[in-house]
Amino acid sequence: MKLHRIAAVFLRYFYIYRRSGTRLLETVYWPLLDLVLWGFVTVYLSRHAEGLPQFVAFLLGALILWDILFRAQQGISVSFLEDVWARNFLNIFVSPLTTGEYLMALMLSSLLKILIAGAVLTLMAWLLFSFNIFLIGVSLLPFLLLLVVLGWAIGLVTTAIILRFGQQAEVLAWGIALLFQPVSAVFYPVSVLPPFLQAVARFMPAAHVFEGMRAVISTGAFPKRALLAALALDVVYLAGALLFFFWMFRVVKRKGLLARVGE
Amino acid sequence: MPGRNAVKKTVVEVSSLVKDFKKLRAVDGVSFSVSEGEIVGLLGPNGAGKTTIIHMLLGLTTPTSGRVRIFGLDFARRRSRILQEVNFSSTYTDMPYSLTVQESLRVFARLYGVRGREEKIRGLLETFDLTEIRRKQVRHLSTGQRTRLNLSKALVNDPRVLFLDEPTASLDPDIADRTRKLLKRIKEERGLSILYTSHNMREMEEVSDRVLFLHKGRLLAEGTPAEVMRSFRSRSLEDAFLKVARGKEAGGKGAARP
């Protein structure tokens, strides 16, 4: 891997975001809207359902973490689409850049998006609802990283599908992560799911992350088991996503579709 | 100083290249080579296989069979090393719209690991008459300005081999003429090898040292523009092209090999 090539692709995304107010706004607009909406719902419910412990922390914490996963996925698939939309894809792939270097640059650009969105959400949650995610403690950090990795895995699969089926599959870049949301137990514990969905949730890294988050908030103890389960599943998901991406990339080159995506 | 008849190094060597898309054979056993400092034109009607060949030479499409060697290295094994000294420009690609001219060149200079990037970029901006508009975003450029930017990107790494896919298709005659002259000048100055597709037959005659005439994925004829014209008993490449496109001339592989 050559760092200067990864830096070049990252620089290209940085220039786009620095110049494009729309892109920057889009990175924070939807998460902020969600935050305000759910924030008020939380305030209302916590006033009328005093029996529910840590309601604000549960919901707003889940919202911020879910957005991190969503941004991580979009950071991969939408950044890739930026090259397709600009008809710049071929210019990049006829350079010495390797596929691995390209993916690394996409991951870095997704980290940039996460940092921007995460910082704005954290600040606004504190200002509007006096919710300080840092009070939960550093225990949350490994869970956060696991969500980023899961977001990358989903982003890689989405990108591979767009490569294969062209721009008609673009809609996946915005919707695919939502497919995992019901079984990821983002806003409710796994125990509320029907038994067959609970079985599915066991194989979802995000479900272990959100269960872990709730454990950290309610007991303050570090849920080692949830972390290990999420870590093991994340490794499997990321390895599977990489294998799928590289396989699809070979198929696309064999079918002559790479050039068609780029023109 | 090498003599006039000094043997020039082969930089691109293509052997028995085949590409099948399902039942369609887009490229059918094509073999050719490009020497150092040579401009070779790929000529043929739509669907002849020109662009597919260029895409295979750049690693965008995997050949069904056959071999591509560039600088004596096997492309399939040494892709990154080879592409470090190769570049490409096409009418069908663009630079990122929201980047300025200068930023686009900075990104690609970094991608190719160019040393003395800012100086190199200044030189290219001057050569392609882009200095005045260096801070303009690509989305606001005219077609001619975009083509010049694409060409300057294609030269940012001082390539030894350049692949051009209809580089002057969207240019007015004045800019197209200036572009052709510039390419010839760069070829003379740096010994650059160029493989080039165009539907402009006069351009092919003017620019190419050698022409490869393709039809339905096969190499029909190969030689200097004059030799190819003779092999088709035509007064111009356009005439030869029309004969092939309208099915009046079957031609024959190697009809005019120098």
Chai-1 contact restraints between the chains, C-beta under 6 A:
chainA,res_idxA,chainB,res_idxB,connection_type,confidence,min_distance_angstrom,max_distance_angstrom,comment,restraint_id
A,H4,B,R110,contact,1.0,0.0,6.0,A-B,restraint_1
A,H4,B,G113,contact,1.0,0.0,6.0,A-B,restraint_2
A,R5,B,L111,contact,1.0,0.0,6.0,A-B,restraint_3
A,A8,B,V107,contact,1.0,0.0,6.0,A-B,restraint_4
A,A8,B,R110,contact,1.0,0.0,6.0,A-B,restraint_5
A,A8,B,L111,contact,1.0,0.0,6.0,A-B,restraint_6
A,L11,B,V107,contact,1.0,0.0,6.0,A-B,restraint_7
A,R12,B,V107,contact,1.0,0.0,6.0,A-B,restraint_8
A,Y15,B,L99,contact,1.0,0.0,6.0,A-B,restraint_9
A,Y15,B,E103,contact,1.0,0.0,6.0,A-B,restraint_10
A,I16,B,S98,contact,1.0,0.0,6.0,A-B,restraint_11
A,R19,B,S98,contact,1.0,0.0,6.0,A-B,restraint_12
A,S20,B,S98,contact,1.0,0.0,6.0,A-B,restraint_13
A,A86,B,P96,contact,1.0,0.0,6.0,A-B,restraint_14
A,A86,B,Y97,contact,1.0,0.0,6.0,A-B,restraint_15
A,R87,B,T93,contact,1.0,0.0,6.0,A-B,restraint_16
A,R87,B,D94,contact,1.0,0.0,6.0,A-B,restraint_17
A,N88,B,P96,contact,1.0,0.0,6.0,A-B,restraint_18
A,L90,B,T93,contact,1.0,0.0,6.0,A-B,restraint_19
A,N91,B,T93,contact,1.0,0.0,6.0,A-B,restraint_20
A,V94,B,L58,contact,1.0,0.0,6.0,A-B,restraint_21
A,V94,B,F88,contact,1.0,0.0,6.0,A-B,restraint_22
A,S95,B,L111,contact,1.0,0.0,6.0,A-B,restraint_23
A,P96,B,S80,contact,1.0,0.0,6.0,A-B,restraint_24
A,P96,B,L83,contact,1.0,0.0,6.0,A-B,restraint_25
A,P96,B,Q84,contact,1.0,0.0,6.0,A-B,restraint_26
A,T98,B,S80,contact,1.0,0.0,6.0,A-B,restraint_27
A,K253,B,T61,contact,1.0,0.0,6.0,A-B,restraint_28
A,K253,B,T62,contact,1.0,0.0,6.0,A-B,restraint_29
A,R254,B,T62,contact,1.0,0.0,6.0,A-B,restraint_30
A,G256,B,T61,contact,1.0,0.0,6.0,A-B,restraint_31
A,L258,B,L60,contact,1.0,0.0,6.0,A-B,restraint_32
A,A259,B,H55,contact,1.0,0.0,6.0,A-B,restraint_33
A,A259,B,L60,contact,1.0,0.0,6.0,A-B,restraint_34
A,E263,B,Y92,contact,1.0,0.0,6.0,A-B,restraint_35
